[in-house]
Amino acid sequence: MKIREIREMNTEELKKRIDEEERIIVDLRFSHQLKQLTNTAKLGLAKKDIARLKTVLREREMAETSSKTNEGVKA
């Protein structure tokens, strides 16, 4: 998943996608333990996708906090 696609999502979509990716990781780990996973790189890609999603989510939280703080200073 590209960062551009992630930034286009709204906050609710980001949270849902994080949940989906975490379920995917659980499934991939299970498959890996059963020796059924042929492409182990999928685990790393899923982890990186979660990191990207959480980063964008955190950026939005920080921007919200920053704007609220700045409103208090201006008033």
C-alpha positions in Angstrom: 0.0 0.0 0.0 1.4 3.4 -1.0 1.5 6.3 1.5 -0.5 8.4 -1.0 -3.3 5.9 -0.8 -3.2 5.9 3.0 -3.3 9.7 3.3 -6.4 9.7 1.1 -8.3 7.5 3.7 -10.3 9.1 6.5 -9.5 8.3 10.1 -12.2 5.6 10.4 -11.0 3.8 7.3 -7.4 3.9 8.7 -8.6 2.2 11.9 -10.5 -0.5 10.1 -7.5 -1.1 7.8 -5.2 -1.5 10.8 -7.5 -4.1 12.3 -7.6 -6.0 8.9 -3.8 -5.9 8.6 -3.4 -7.2 12.1 -5.7 -10.1 11.3 -3.7 -10.8 8.2 -0.5 -10.9 10.2 -2.0 -13.5 12.6 -3.1 -15.6 9.6 0.3 -15.3 8.0 2.1 -16.3 11.2 -0.2 -19.3 11.5 0.5 -20.3 7.9 4.2 -19.9 8.5 4.2 -22.1 11.5 2.4 -24.8 9.6 5.0 -24.5 6.8 2.3 -23.5 4.3 3.5 -19.9 3.7 5.6 -19.9 0.6 6.3 -16.1 0.5 7.6 -15.1 3.9 8.1 -11.6 2.7 4.4 -11.0 3.1 4.9 -10.8 6.9 7.3 -8.0 6.6 5.1 -6.1 4.1 2.1 -6.4 6.3 4.0 -5.1 9.3 5.3 -2.2 7.2 1.7 -1.4 6.1 0.6 -1.3 9.7 3.4 1.0 10.5 2.5 3.4 7.7 -1.1 3.4 8.7 -0.3 4.1 12.4 2.1 6.8 11.4 -0.5 8.7 9.4 -3.0 8.2 12.2 -0.6 9.6 14.7 0.2 12.6 12.4 -3.4 13.4 12.3 -3.7 13.2 16.1 -0.7 15.4 16.5 -2.1 18.0 14.1 -5.4 18.0 15.9 -3.7 18.5 19.3 -1.5 21.2 17.8 -4.5 23.1 16.3 -6.4 22.9 19.7 -3.4 24.2 21.5 -2.9 27.1 19.1 -6.6 28.0 19.4 -6.2 28.3 23.2 -3.2 30.6 22.8 -5.0 32.9 20.3 -8.1 33.3 22.5 
